């Protein structure tokens, strides 16, 4: 019975991803989790409004996720290059999993004695954002690999990058590059400059912390590194 249920779940994932080739996804797993967190009765939880760049602190008002879809050709090439340079330099070359990057990350983690590098590709990060949680386990990682294969089966690289840029988290309640561009700079995603794009890419994968610490030395150093690498990033 459990095996049959697992097969049904995988089939539903497969069909849904196939639909997303032509239909833009709505709420993702990460968005729902953040929505629940913002709806918690804890004091001083920031409410993020659908209107860009506006936050309020109010327990009486229903919190919402800040998100707006934008088409691939209306996204600045700067942020496309910046995200590839920061997160997945071999994006156009691998089939969803960069095994060499995983090996390097494993060796680095072994030297440090704890997890300091992940080695996940943009496709793997997209799989996690769409369907999974931030929890770490071998079962979740295995499911991530399966969904990654499904995404690469159905979608070409431009579509994968488009969906990723539109759903990835960029701050407290801020999802997608259009909302991020408005939240941090008051401009649309199409107008992001190279330095602005580099800083947004450098905020990944810890955007909530850097949303609160926008001039942190670590963020500024990584921004400079991403900016220097952007010229060598290959777009799909």
C-alpha positions, -999 to 999 in steps of 0.1 A, spaced: 0 0 0 28 24 9 46 16 -23 15 23 -44 9 56 -26 45 66 -33 41 58 -70 9 79 -71 27 109 -55 56 107 -80 31 105 -108 13 136 -96 47 154 -93 55 144 -129 22 155 -143 23 188 -124 58 197 -136 47 188 -172 19 213 -168 43 240 -156 61 239 -189 33 262 -202 15 272 -170 32 293 -144 33 277 -109 13 294 -81 22 289 -44 52 267 -38 60 246 -8 84 273 6 58 300 1 32 281 20 57 274 48 66 311 50 29 321 49 22 298 79 52 313 98 40 349 91 5 339 103 18 327 136 6 346 167 42 353 178 47 390 186 67 413 163 64 390 133 67 412 102 38 413 79 48 415 42 22 432 20 15 425 -17 24 461 -24 62 461 -32 86 474 -6 61 479 21 63 461 55 42 465 86 42 451 121 6 442 129 -8 410 145 -43 422 136 -38 422 98 -36 390 78 0 385 65 5 378 28 34 367 6 50 393 -17 52 377 -51 46 387 -87 54 366 -118 75 381 -146 82 366 -180 117 355 -188 123 382 -215 113 409 -189 140 398 -164 173 416 -166 202 396 -181 222 409 -152 203 389 -126 203 358 -148 241 360 -150 245 369 -113 225 339 -101 243 315 -124 276 329 -113 267 327 -76 248 294 -75 255 272 -104 283 281 -128 277 249 -148 240 254 -152 239 251 -190 261 220 -190 248 195 -164 216 174 -166 203 187 -132 230 174 -109 266 187 -109 283 156 -95 317 174 -94 303 203 -74 287 178 -49 321 160 -45 338 194 -38 311 203 -13 314 169 4 352 173 7 349 208 20 323 198 46 346 169 57 375 193 62 354 217 83 336 190 102 302 204 95 280 215 66 294 247 50 287 239 13 258 222 -5 267 218 -41 231 219 -52 223 231 -87 196 256 -96 174 227 -107 178 210 -74 171 242 -55 140 246 -77 128 211 -69 132 218 -32 114 252 -34 85 238 -54 77 207 -35 98 201 -4 110 217 28 143 230 42 146 200 65 176 178 57 174 140 55 185 113 31 148 106 22 142 143 13 175 144 -6 165 113 -26 131 129 -34 149 160 -45 170 140 -70 138 124 -84 121 158 -88 152 173 -103 152 146 -130 115 153 -137 122 191 -141 151 184 -165 129 159 -184 101 184 -190 117 218 -191 145 234 -211 171 255 -194 155 289 -200 122 277 -185 140 262 -155 158 295 -149 126 315 -154 107 294 -129 136 295 -104 139 333 -106 102 337 -101 98 315 -70 131 316 -51 129 333 -17 146 367 -14 137 380 20 110 378 47 79 369 27 96 381 -5 95 356 -34 106 359 -69 128 385 -87 101 410 -94 91 413 -58 128 413 -48 137 441 -72 108 463 -58 115 453 -22 152 462 -23 155 489 -50 120 501 -59 124 490 -96 112 462 -118 133 431 -125 139 443 -160 158 474 -147 183 457 -123 219 468 -128 249 445 -126 258 456 -90 222 454 -79 219 419 -94 251 408 -79 240 418 -44 206 400 -48 224 368 -60 249 371 -31 219 370 -6 212 334 -16 208 310 2 203 331 34 180 359 22 160 364 54 192 371 74 206 395 47 172 412 44 178 424 80 216 429 75 219 445 41 254 458 46 269 428 64 306 425 55 301 389 43 273 400 19 295 428 6 324 405 0 303 379 -18 287 406 -39 321 417 -52 329 381 -60 297 375 -79 301 408 -98 336 397 -109 323 364 -121 292 375 -139 311 382 -172 319 345 -175 284 332 -167 268 314 -197 231 321 -202 208 294 -217 
